[in-house]
Amino acid sequence: MTKRKNTRRLFCLVKGEDTSHAFPIKIRLKKTVAHLKERIKTKKKPEFDDIAADKLTLWRVVIPSTDSIPFELIPEKKKLRPTEDISVVFADQPPKETINVIVERPPP
């Protein structure tokens, strides 16, 4: 099996930000959503330095990267649990030019 088939490239966006601020994360299929939270926290240094990774809420979405849709109006968003496997949540590689994960900070 090739490395590409063992990983997913996900475009993430912090809730409330414009899609022009989307950022990619590569993660192995054998990892969990908890691991994805850790990768996001690392990628968003120093912005997320004051937040524990487990306090982030992640939502699976499929929205065009050209659309700026208010979070409340995003159809078919799914809150991800830390124990879920990436291989289950993202069984297929998401379509190109889409946002795949919305990252929600904990309330202050």
C-alpha positions in Angstrom: 0.0 0.0 0.0 1.3 3.4 -0.9 1.9 6.1 1.7 -0.8 8.3 0.0 -3.4 5.6 0.7 -2.4 5.5 4.4 -2.9 9.2 5.0 -5.5 11.9 4.5 -4.8 15.5 3.6 -7.5 17.6 5.4 -8.0 21.3 5.0 -8.9 22.8 8.4 -10.4 26.2 9.2 -10.8 27.9 12.6 -14.5 28.7 13.2 -15.3 32.3 12.3 -12.3 32.8 10.0 -12.4 33.4 6.2 -11.7 30.4 4.0 -8.6 32.1 2.8 -7.0 31.1 6.2 -7.6 27.3 5.7 -4.5 25.2 6.4 -3.7 21.6 5.5 -3.0 18.8 7.9 -1.7 15.3 6.8 -2.6 12.5 9.2 -2.3 8.8 9.0 -5.5 6.7 8.8 -4.6 4.7 11.8 -4.6 7.8 14.0 -7.6 9.1 16.0 -9.4 12.4 16.1 -7.5 13.1 19.4 -4.3 12.8 17.4 -5.7 15.2 14.8 -6.4 17.8 17.6 -2.7 17.5 18.6 -1.6 18.1 15.0 -3.9 21.1 14.7 -2.6 22.6 17.9 1.0 22.2 16.7 0.3 23.6 13.3 -1.4 26.7 14.8 1.5 27.7 17.1 1.6 30.2 18.7 -2.1 31.0 18.2 -3.2 27.9 20.1 -0.5 27.9 22.8 -3.0 28.8 25.5 -5.4 25.9 24.6 -5.1 22.2 25.5 -5.6 20.1 22.4 -8.4 18.1 24.1 -10.4 21.3 24.6 -10.7 21.9 20.8 -14.0 20.8 19.2 -13.7 19.5 15.6 -16.5 19.3 13.1 -16.3 17.3 9.9 -17.7 19.3 7.0 -17.4 19.5 3.2 -17.7 23.1 2.0 -16.1 24.7 -1.1 -12.9 26.6 -0.2 -14.3 29.5 -2.1 -17.4 29.9 0.1 -17.6 31.8 3.3 -20.6 30.2 4.9 -21.6 31.1 8.5 -21.0 28.1 10.8 -24.7 27.9 11.7 -25.6 27.5 8.0 -23.2 24.8 7.1 -25.2 21.7 6.0 -24.3 18.3 7.3 -21.6 19.1 9.9 -20.7 16.3 12.3 -19.1 16.8 15.7 -16.1 14.5 16.0 -15.4 12.4 19.1 -11.7 12.1 20.2 -11.9 8.3 20.1 -13.0 8.0 16.4 -10.5 6.7 13.9 -9.5 8.9 11.0 -10.0 5.8 8.8 -13.7 5.8 9.7 -14.4 9.6 9.8 -12.6 10.2 6.5 -12.9 6.8 4.8 -12.4 8.5 1.5 -10.1 11.3 0.6 -12.3 14.5 0.7 -13.0 16.3 -2.6 -10.3 18.8 -3.8 -10.7 22.4 -3.0 -12.9 21.9 0.1 -12.7 22.6 3.8 -12.9 19.4 5.7 -12.6 20.3 9.4 -13.9 23.3 11.3 -11.8 23.9 14.5 -13.8 25.4 17.4 -12.0 27.0 20.3 -13.3 26.4 23.8 -15.4 29.2 25.2 -13.3 31.8 27.3 
